[in-house]
Structure formats: C-alpha cells, structure tokens
Amino acid sequence: MNLTKLVLGAAAGAMALVGGTAATLEGHDDTITAAYFLEWPTANQVAQLEKTYDEALGVDLEWRAFGNGNEMTQATVSGDVHIAYS
C-alpha cells in the first residue's frame, strides 16, 4: 500500500470518528477534552486556532498537551480526556 492511500484511509477513519462523536453529542453543551503532543507540529494545531473541530462537533473543544504517550493513555483511560490525537 502506498503512502497516499494510507494517509487517505487514516483521514477517512478520523472523519468517521468525528462524525460519530458529533452525532452522539448533538444537542449537548458539553466540552470535549482532546489530548495531543506538543513535540512536533501537526495539522490539529491549525484546527485548534481556527476552532475547526469545535464547529464540526458543535461543542467546545479543550486541548490538553502531553509530553509522552504513557501520560496521554493514562489520561484517556481515566476519563480525563475524551480523544487522543497523535
């Protein structure tokens, strides 16, 4: 499988997840907490500034930075964060 197909497949999967989350949260005034790494630049940082995901989900999105995968996983398992982006 070439890299382009892999990236397109991953993007489609992410959009399906976001769509499912949006349907679940529709009509609620909840805040979603999303974990991410500060170590390298990613597309989510533009979306954070432009509130792209907030608009798509219809809720406020709180971004929480983590230094490593173990911390991010523990926060997700404990329920402190709802989504982990890496």
Biopython code that builds the backbone (N, CA, C, O; Angstrom):
import numpy as np
from Bio.PDB.StructureBuilder import StructureBuilder

atoms = [
    (1, "MET", "N", (0.863, -1.179, 0.000)),
    (1, "MET", "CA", (0.000, 0.000, 0.000)),
    (1, "MET", "C", (0.898, 1.227, 0.000)),
    (1, "MET", "O", (1.831, 1.318, 0.798)),
    (2, "ASN", "N", (0.619, 2.175, -0.896)),
    (2, "ASN", "CA", (1.474, 3.351, -0.925)),
    (2, "ASN", "C", (1.062, 4.340, 0.165)),
    (2, "ASN", "O", (-0.006, 4.219, 0.765)),
    (3, "LEU", "N", (1.921, 5.302, 0.401)),
    (3, "LEU", "CA", (1.719, 6.259, 1.488)),
    (3, "LEU", "C", (0.456, 7.093, 1.282)),
    (3, "LEU", "O", (-0.254, 7.375, 2.248)),
    (4, "THR", "N", (0.165, 7.487, 0.066)),
    (4, "THR", "CA", (-1.018, 8.296, -0.201)),
    (4, "THR", "C", (-2.289, 7.569, 0.207)),
    (4, "THR", "O", (-3.158, 8.154, 0.853)),
    (5, "LYS", "N", (-2.408, 6.293, -0.165)),
    (5, "LYS", "CA", (-3.593, 5.521, 0.198)),
    (5, "LYS", "C", (-3.695, 5.358, 1.709)),
    (5, "LYS", "O", (-4.787, 5.406, 2.274)),
    (6, "LEU", "N", (-2.551, 5.164, 2.358)),
    (6, "LEU", "CA", (-2.531, 5.014, 3.803)),
    (6, "LEU", "C", (-3.019, 6.291, 4.485)),
    (6, "LEU", "O", (-3.843, 6.233, 5.398)),
    (7, "VAL", "N", (-2.514, 7.439, 4.046)),
    (7, "VAL", "CA", (-2.918, 8.716, 4.634)),
    (7, "VAL", "C", (-4.390, 8.986, 4.378)),
    (7, "VAL", "O", (-5.101, 9.426, 5.282)),
    (8, "LEU", "N", (-4.867, 8.729, 3.152)),
    (8, "LEU", "CA", (-6.277, 8.943, 2.843)),
    (8, "LEU", "C", (-7.177, 8.026, 3.677)),
    (8, "LEU", "O", (-8.241, 8.444, 4.133)),
    (9, "GLY", "N", (-6.755, 6.803, 3.869)),
    (9, "GLY", "CA", (-7.524, 5.875, 4.698)),
    (9, "GLY", "C", (-7.586, 6.333, 6.142)),
    (9, "GLY", "O", (-8.638, 6.253, 6.777)),
    (10, "ALA", "N", (-6.466, 6.812, 6.665)),
    (10, "ALA", "CA", (-6.437, 7.304, 8.043)),
    (10, "ALA", "C", (-7.328, 8.527, 8.195)),
    (10, "ALA", "O", (-8.047, 8.655, 9.186)),
    (11, "ALA", "N", (-7.286, 9.425, 7.221)),
    (11, "ALA", "CA", (-8.124, 10.625, 7.270)),
    (11, "ALA", "C", (-9.603, 10.261, 7.236)),
    (11, "ALA", "O", (-10.405, 10.846, 7.964)),
    (12, "ALA", "N", (-9.963, 9.300, 6.395)),
    (12, "ALA", "CA", (-11.359, 8.868, 6.315)),
    (12, "ALA", "C", (-11.815, 8.274, 7.639)),
    (12, "ALA", "O", (-12.933, 8.532, 8.085)),
    (13, "GLY", "N", (-10.958, 7.481, 8.269)),
    (13, "GLY", "CA", (-11.287, 6.900, 9.567)),
    (13, "GLY", "C", (-11.463, 7.966, 10.634)),
    (13, "GLY", "O", (-12.369, 7.877, 11.462)),
    (14, "ALA", "N", (-10.606, 8.968, 10.619)),
    (14, "ALA", "CA", (-10.708, 10.063, 11.591)),
    (14, "ALA", "C", (-11.997, 10.846, 11.396)),
    (14, "ALA", "O", (-12.649, 11.222, 12.370)),
    (15, "MET", "N", (-12.364, 11.093, 10.150)),
    (15, "MET", "CA", (-13.592, 11.824, 9.883)),
    (15, "MET", "C", (-14.820, 11.015, 10.314)),
    (15, "MET", "O", (-15.799, 11.586, 10.795)),
    (16, "ALA", "N", (-14.773, 9.703, 10.144)),
    (16, "ALA", "CA", (-15.882, 8.858, 10.592)),
    (16, "ALA", "C", (-16.022, 8.937, 12.106)),
    (16, "ALA", "O", (-17.136, 8.987, 12.628)),
    (17, "LEU", "N", (-14.898, 8.947, 12.811)),
    (17, "LEU", "CA", (-14.913, 9.056, 14.269)),
    (17, "LEU", "C", (-15.499, 10.388, 14.692)),
    (17, "LEU", "O", (-16.338, 10.442, 15.591)),
    (18, "VAL", "N", (-15.061, 11.469, 14.050)),
    (18, "VAL", "CA", (-15.573, 12.790, 14.383)),
    (18, "VAL", "C", (-17.069, 12.859, 14.097)),
    (18, "VAL", "O", (-17.824, 13.409, 14.899)),
    (19, "GLY", "N", (-17.507, 12.313, 12.972)),
    (19, "GLY", "CA", (-18.928, 12.312, 12.640)),
    (19, "GLY", "C", (-19.751, 11.563, 13.664)),
    (19, "GLY", "O", (-20.829, 12.017, 14.049)),
    (20, "GLY", "N", (-19.254, 10.417, 14.112)),
    (20, "GLY", "CA", (-19.955, 9.639, 15.124)),
    (20, "GLY", "C", (-20.018, 10.369, 16.441)),
    (20, "GLY", "O", (-21.041, 10.329, 17.124)),
    (21, "THR", "N", (-18.936, 11.039, 16.814)),
    (21, "THR", "CA", (-18.907, 11.803, 18.053)),
    (21, "THR", "C", (-19.881, 12.961, 17.975)),
    (21, "THR", "O", (-20.586, 13.247, 18.943)),
    (22, "ALA", "N", (-19.927, 13.632, 16.826)),
    (22, "ALA", "CA", (-20.832, 14.769, 16.664)),
    (22, "ALA", "C", (-22.273, 14.327, 16.834)),
    (22, "ALA", "O", (-23.065, 15.019, 17.473)),
    (23, "ALA", "N", (-22.619, 13.184, 16.270)),
    (23, "ALA", "CA", (-23.989, 12.682, 16.385)),
    (23, "ALA", "C", (-24.324, 12.361, 17.836)),
    (23, "ALA", "O", (-25.446, 12.603, 18.280)),
    (24, "THR", "N", (-23.375, 11.826, 18.568)),
    (24, "THR", "CA", (-23.585, 11.468, 19.964)),
    (24, "THR", "C", (-23.773, 12.708, 20.833)),
    (24, "THR", "O", (-24.572, 12.698, 21.769)),
    (25, "LEU", "N", (-23.033, 13.782, 20.521)),
    (25, "LEU", "CA", (-23.057, 14.977, 21.359)),
    (25, "LEU", "C", (-24.054, 16.030, 20.898)),
    (25, "LEU", "O", (-24.176, 17.084, 21.521)),
    (26, "GLU", "N", (-24.754, 15.758, 19.829)),
    (26, "GLU", "CA", (-25.692, 16.733, 19.286)),
    (26, "GLU", "C", (-26.708, 17.144, 20.341)),
    (26, "GLU", "O", (-27.316, 16.299, 20.998)),
    (27, "GLY", "N", (-26.882, 18.440, 20.491)),
    (27, "GLY", "CA", (-27.856, 18.948, 21.441)),
    (27, "GLY", "C", (-27.329, 19.103, 22.856)),
    (27, "GLY", "O", (-28.068, 19.531, 23.743)),
    (28, "HIS", "N", (-26.064, 18.763, 23.087)),
    (28, "HIS", "CA", (-25.470, 18.881, 24.420)),
    (28, "HIS", "C", (-24.543, 20.093, 24.467)),
    (28, "HIS", "O", (-23.993, 20.507, 23.447)),
    (29, "ASP", "N", (-24.378, 20.649, 25.653)),
    (29, "ASP", "CA", (-23.477, 21.782, 25.837)),
    (29, "ASP", "C", (-22.172, 21.345, 26.483)),
    (29, "ASP", "O", (-21.539, 22.126, 27.193)),
    (30, "ASP", "N", (-21.771, 20.119, 26.247)),
    (30, "ASP", "CA", (-20.571, 19.561, 26.862)),
    (30, "ASP", "C", (-19.304, 20.109, 26.231)),
    (30, "ASP", "O", (-19.322, 20.695, 25.148)),
    (31, "THR", "N", (-18.218, 19.903, 26.933)),
    (31, "THR", "CA", (-16.892, 20.208, 26.418)),
    (31, "THR", "C", (-16.163, 18.895, 26.206)),
    (31, "THR", "O", (-16.185, 18.021, 27.073)),
    (32, "ILE", "N", (-15.521, 18.753, 25.066)),
    (32, "ILE", "CA", (-14.693, 17.582, 24.783)),
    (32, "ILE", "C", (-13.253, 17.967, 25.067)),
    (32, "ILE", "O", (-12.798, 19.032, 24.649)),
    (33, "THR", "N", (-12.539, 17.116, 25.769)),
    (33, "THR", "CA", (-11.128, 17.345, 26.035)),
    (33, "THR", "C", (-10.312, 16.437, 25.139)),
    (33, "THR", "O", (-10.510, 15.222, 25.127)),
    (34, "ALA", "N", (-9.393, 17.026, 24.387)),
    (34, "ALA", "CA", (-8.558, 16.284, 23.446)),
    (34, "ALA", "C", (-7.095, 16.377, 23.863)),
    (34, "ALA", "O", (-6.573, 17.463, 24.116)),
    (35, "ALA", "N", (-6.448, 15.223, 23.931)),
    (35, "ALA", "CA", (-5.025, 15.161, 24.273)),
    (35, "ALA", "C", (-4.202, 15.210, 22.989)),
    (35, "ALA", "O", (-4.620, 14.686, 21.957)),
    (36, "TYR", "N", (-3.024, 15.844, 23.058)),
    (36, "TYR", "CA", (-2.117, 15.875, 21.913)),
    (36, "TYR", "C", (-0.689, 16.092, 22.387)),
    (36, "TYR", "O", (-0.452, 16.465, 23.536)),
    (37, "PHE", "N", (0.257, 15.853, 21.488)),
    (37, "PHE", "CA", (1.675, 16.073, 21.781)),
    (37, "PHE", "C", (2.096, 17.458, 21.324)),
    (37, "PHE", "O", (1.691, 17.907, 20.251)),
    (38, "LEU", "N", (2.898, 18.134, 22.120)),
    (38, "LEU", "CA", (3.474, 19.421, 21.738)),
    (38, "LEU", "C", (4.810, 19.255, 21.015)),
    (38, "LEU", "O", (5.352, 20.230, 20.494)),
    (39, "GLU", "N", (5.341, 18.052, 20.978)),
    (39, "GLU", "CA", (6.702, 17.816, 20.497)),
    (39, "GLU", "C", (6.922, 18.106, 19.021)),
    (39, "GLU", "O", (8.033, 18.466, 18.633)),
    (40, "TRP", "N", (5.899, 17.960, 18.185)),
    (40, "TRP", "CA", (6.076, 18.204, 16.757)),
    (40, "TRP", "C", (4.817, 18.875, 16.209)),
    (40, "TRP", "O", (3.720, 18.664, 16.726)),
    (41, "PRO", "N", (4.981, 19.686, 15.158)),
    (41, "PRO", "CA", (3.810, 20.362, 14.587)),
    (41, "PRO", "C", (2.902, 19.391, 13.848)),
    (41, "PRO", "O", (3.382, 18.516, 13.127)),
    (42, "THR", "N", (1.602, 19.539, 14.020)),
    (42, "THR", "CA", (0.619, 18.704, 13.333)),
    (42, "THR", "C", (-0.543, 19.581, 12.875)),
    (42, "THR", "O", (-0.694, 20.720, 13.318)),
    (43, "ALA", "N", (-1.350, 19.035, 11.991)),
    (43, "ALA", "CA", (-2.480, 19.782, 11.436)),
    (43, "ALA", "C", (-3.497, 20.186, 12.505)),
    (43, "ALA", "O", (-4.218, 21.168, 12.332)),
    (44, "ASN", "N", (-3.558, 19.451, 13.586)),
    (44, "ASN", "CA", (-4.539, 19.790, 14.619)),
    (44, "ASN", "C", (-4.267, 21.151, 15.242)),
    (44, "ASN", "O", (-5.185, 21.767, 15.784)),
    (45, "GLN", "N", (-3.026, 21.639, 15.179)),
    (45, "GLN", "CA", (-2.719, 22.930, 15.787)),
    (45, "GLN", "C", (-3.384, 24.077, 15.028)),
    (45, "GLN", "O", (-3.798, 25.061, 15.642)),
    (46, "VAL", "N", (-3.490, 23.967, 13.721)),
    (46, "VAL", "CA", (-4.232, 24.957, 12.932)),
    (46, "VAL", "C", (-5.710, 24.862, 13.290)),
    (46, "VAL", "O", (-6.376, 25.879, 13.485)),
    (47, "ALA", "N", (-6.214, 23.646, 13.373)),
    (47, "ALA", "CA", (-7.625, 23.445, 13.716)),
    (47, "ALA", "C", (-7.931, 23.969, 15.120)),
    (47, "ALA", "O", (-9.037, 24.447, 15.370)),
    (48, "GLN", "N", (-6.970, 23.885, 16.033)),
    (48, "GLN", "CA", (-7.162, 24.433, 17.377)),
    (48, "GLN", "C", (-7.387, 25.939, 17.299)),
    (48, "GLN", "O", (-8.331, 26.467, 17.885)),
    (49, "LEU", "N", (-6.508, 26.622, 16.568)),
    (49, "LEU", "CA", (-6.583, 28.079, 16.467)),
    (49, "LEU", "C", (-7.846, 28.548, 15.751)),
    (49, "LEU", "O", (-8.452, 29.551, 16.128)),
    (50, "GLU", "N", (-8.230, 27.816, 14.722)),
    (50, "GLU", "CA", (-9.391, 28.214, 13.925)),
    (50, "GLU", "C", (-10.705, 27.628, 14.445)),
    (50, "GLU", "O", (-11.770, 27.900, 13.891)),
    (51, "LYS", "N", (-10.627, 26.819, 15.513)),
    (51, "LYS", "CA", (-11.796, 26.179, 16.129)),
    (51, "LYS", "C", (-12.584, 25.333, 15.126)),
    (51, "LYS", "O", (-13.812, 25.272, 15.186)),
    (52, "THR", "N", (-11.873, 24.687, 14.212)),
    (52, "THR", "CA", (-12.482, 23.865, 13.178)),
    (52, "THR", "C", (-13.269, 22.708, 13.772)),
    (52, "THR", "O", (-14.413, 22.470, 13.386)),
    (53, "TYR", "N", (-12.658, 21.984, 14.715)),
    (53, "TYR", "CA", (-13.324, 20.828, 15.307)),
    (53, "TYR", "C", (-14.494, 21.265, 16.191)),
    (53, "TYR", "O", (-15.513, 20.576, 16.250)),
    (54, "ASP", "N", (-14.360, 22.394, 16.874)),
    (54, "ASP", "CA", (-15.446, 22.904, 17.709)),
    (54, "ASP", "C", (-16.708, 23.088, 16.846)),
    (54, "ASP", "O", (-17.806, 22.678, 17.224)),
    (55, "GLU", "N", (-16.515, 23.715, 15.684)),
    (55, "GLU", "CA", (-17.638, 23.944, 14.774)),
    (55, "GLU", "C", (-18.215, 22.627, 14.258)),
    (55, "GLU", "O", (-19.432, 22.447, 14.229)),
    (56, "ALA", "N", (-17.340, 21.711, 13.852)),
    (56, "ALA", "CA", (-17.797, 20.440, 13.281)),
    (56, "ALA", "C", (-18.546, 19.599, 14.312)),
    (56, "ALA", "O", (-19.520, 18.923, 13.978)),
    (57, "LEU", "N", (-18.094, 19.641, 15.555)),
    (57, "LEU", "CA", (-18.713, 18.825, 16.604)),
    (57, "LEU", "C", (-19.880, 19.527, 17.286)),
    (57, "LEU", "O", (-20.730, 18.874, 17.891)),
    (58, "GLY", "N", (-19.926, 20.846, 17.194)),
    (58, "GLY", "CA", (-20.983, 21.598, 17.847)),
    (58, "GLY", "C", (-20.809, 21.713, 19.350)),
    (58, "GLY", "O", (-21.780, 21.955, 20.066)),
    (59, "VAL", "N", (-19.588, 21.545, 19.838)),
    (59, "VAL", "CA", (-19.276, 21.675, 21.267)),
    (59, "VAL", "C", (-17.939, 22.395, 21.405)),
    (59, "VAL", "O", (-17.195, 22.531, 20.433)),
    (60, "ASP", "N", (-17.640, 22.854, 22.620)),
    (60, "ASP", "CA", (-16.328, 23.440, 22.872)),
    (60, "ASP", "C", (-15.303, 22.318, 22.985)),
    (60, "ASP", "O", (-15.573, 21.264, 23.562)),
    (61, "LEU", "N", (-14.136, 22.563, 22.431)),
    (61, "LEU", "CA", (-13.062, 21.574, 22.487)),
    (61, "LEU", "C", (-11.905, 22.154, 23.275)),
    (61, "LEU", "O", (-11.356, 23.196, 22.916)),
    (62, "GLU", "N", (-11.538, 21.473, 24.351)),
    (62, "GLU", "CA", (-10.418, 21.876, 25.193)),
    (62, "GLU", "C", (-9.226, 20.999, 24.834)),
    (62, "GLU", "O", (-9.307, 19.776, 24.947)),
    (63, "TRP", "N", (-8.125, 21.600, 24.405)),
    (63, "TRP", "CA", (-6.922, 20.855, 24.022)),
    (63, "TRP", "C", (-5.975, 20.791, 25.204)),
    (63, "TRP", "O", (-5.692, 21.811, 25.832)),
    (64, "ARG", "N", (-5.481, 19.596, 25.514)),
    (64, "ARG", "CA", (-4.547, 19.396, 26.624)),
    (64, "ARG", "C", (-3.291, 18.723, 26.095)),
    (64, "ARG", "O", (-3.350, 17.622, 25.548)),
    (65, "ALA", "N", (-2.153, 19.393, 26.262)),
    (65, "ALA", "CA", (-0.872, 18.883, 25.760)),
    (65, "ALA", "C", (-0.267, 17.867, 26.726)),
    (65, "ALA", "O", (-0.362, 18.020, 27.944)),
    (66, "PHE", "N", (0.359, 16.824, 26.162)),
    (66, "PHE", "CA", (1.046, 15.797, 26.942)),
    (66, "PHE", "C", (2.449, 15.591, 26.388)),
    (66, "PHE", "O", (2.692, 15.786, 25.197)),
    (67, "GLY", "N", (3.364, 15.198, 27.258)),
    (67, "GLY", "CA", (4.757, 15.019, 26.872)),
    (67, "GLY", "C", (5.079, 13.643, 26.311)),
    (67, "GLY", "O", (6.080, 13.479, 25.614)),
    (68, "ASN", "N", (4.243, 12.653, 26.606)),
    (68, "ASN", "CA", (4.518, 11.307, 26.086)),
    (68, "ASN", "C", (3.225, 10.497, 26.000)),
    (68, "ASN", "O", (2.190, 10.871, 26.551)),
    (69, "GLY", "N", (3.324, 9.390, 25.298)),
    (69, "GLY", "CA", (2.168, 8.537, 25.063)),
    (69, "GLY", "C", (1.615, 7.897, 26.316)),
    (69, "GLY", "O", (0.407, 7.689, 26.421)),
    (70, "ASN", "N", (2.488, 7.575, 27.279)),
    (70, "ASN", "CA", (2.011, 6.952, 28.521)),
    (70, "ASN", "C", (1.086, 7.898, 29.279)),
    (70, "ASN", "O", (0.022, 7.493, 29.747)),
    (71, "GLU", "N", (1.497, 9.162, 29.398)),
    (71, "GLU", "CA", (0.663, 10.145, 30.091)),
    (71, "GLU", "C", (-0.673, 10.333, 29.373)),
    (71, "GLU", "O", (-1.727, 10.426, 30.002)),
    (72, "MET", "N", (-0.605, 10.387, 28.040)),
    (72, "MET", "CA", (-1.810, 10.594, 27.252)),
    (72, "MET", "C", (-2.759, 9.400, 27.387)),
    (72, "MET", "O", (-3.971, 9.576, 27.514)),
    (73, "THR", "N", (-2.208, 8.201, 27.359)),
    (73, "THR", "CA", (-3.022, 6.992, 27.502)),
    (73, "THR", "C", (-3.664, 6.930, 28.878)),
    (73, "THR", "O", (-4.847, 6.610, 28.995)),
    (74, "GLN", "N", (-2.904, 7.229, 29.914)),
    (74, "GLN", "CA", (-3.456, 7.204, 31.277)),
    (74, "GLN", "C", (-4.592, 8.211, 31.430)),
    (74, "GLN", "O", (-5.600, 7.916, 32.073)),
    (75, "ALA", "N", (-4.435, 9.394, 30.846)),
    (75, "ALA", "CA", (-5.490, 10.409, 30.928)),
    (75, "ALA", "C", (-6.737, 9.960, 30.173)),
    (75, "ALA", "O", (-7.858, 10.235, 30.602)),
    (76, "THR", "N", (-6.547, 9.274, 29.056)),
    (76, "THR", "CA", (-7.688, 8.790, 28.279)),
    (76, "THR", "C", (-8.419, 7.676, 29.029)),
    (76, "THR", "O", (-9.646, 7.686, 29.125)),
    (77, "VAL", "N", (-7.661, 6.724, 29.554)),
    (77, "VAL", "CA", (-8.262, 5.596, 30.280)),
    (77, "VAL", "C", (-9.002, 6.083, 31.530)),
    (77, "VAL", "O", (-10.058, 5.550, 31.873)),
    (78, "SER", "N", (-8.450, 7.090, 32.210)),
    (78, "SER", "CA", (-9.088, 7.586, 33.431)),
    (78, "SER", "C", (-10.313, 8.449, 33.145)),
    (78, "SER", "O", (-11.093, 8.746, 34.050)),
    (79, "GLY", "N", (-10.482, 8.854, 31.877)),
    (79, "GLY", "CA", (-11.615, 9.689, 31.524)),
    (79, "GLY", "C", (-11.327, 11.180, 31.594)),
    (79, "GLY", "O", (-12.219, 11.996, 31.361)),
    (80, "ASP", "N", (-10.073, 11.548, 31.917)),
    (80, "ASP", "CA", (-9.711, 12.965, 31.959)),
    (80, "ASP", "C", (-9.743, 13.606, 30.573)),
    (80, "ASP", "O", (-9.994, 14.804, 30.448)),
    (81, "VAL", "N", (-9.492, 12.822, 29.545)),
    (81, "VAL", "CA", (-9.600, 13.296, 28.159)),
    (81, "VAL", "C", (-10.486, 12.343, 27.382)),
    (81, "VAL", "O", (-10.559, 11.157, 27.702)),
    (82, "HIS", "N", (-11.154, 12.851, 26.370)),
    (82, "HIS", "CA", (-12.081, 12.046, 25.567)),
    (82, "HIS", "C", (-11.463, 11.520, 24.289)),
    (82, "HIS", "O", (-11.798, 10.428, 23.831)),
    (83, "ILE", "N", (-10.546, 12.310, 23.706)),
    (83, "ILE", "CA", (-9.933, 11.978, 22.420)),
    (83, "ILE", "C", (-8.430, 12.195, 22.543)),
    (83, "ILE", "O", (-7.988, 13.170, 23.149)),
    (84, "ALA", "N", (-7.644, 11.286, 21.966)),
    (84, "ALA", "CA", (-6.190, 11.458, 21.927)),
    (84, "ALA", "C", (-5.751, 11.604, 20.474)),
    (84, "ALA", "O", (-6.070, 10.756, 19.642)),
    (85, "TYR", "N", (-5.025, 12.668, 20.166)),
    (85, "TYR", "CA", (-4.568, 12.945, 18.811)),
    (85, "TYR", "C", (-3.049, 12.858, 18.805)),
    (85, "TYR", "O", (-2.374, 13.590, 19.528)),
    (86, "SER", "N", (-2.515, 11.955, 17.982)),
    (86, "SER", "CA", (-1.048, 11.897, 17.883)),
    (86, "SER", "C", (-0.648, 11.468, 16.493)),
    (86, "SER", "O", (0.542, 11.356, 16.199)),
]
sb = StructureBuilder()
sb.init_structure("model")
sb.init_model(0)
sb.init_chain("A")
sb.init_seg("    ")
for serial, (resi, resn, name, xyz) in enumerate(atoms, 1):
    if name == "N":
        sb.init_residue(resn, " ", resi, " ")
    sb.init_atom(name, np.array(xyz, "f"), 0.0, 1.0, " ", f" {name:<3s}", serial, name[0])
structure = sb.get_structure()
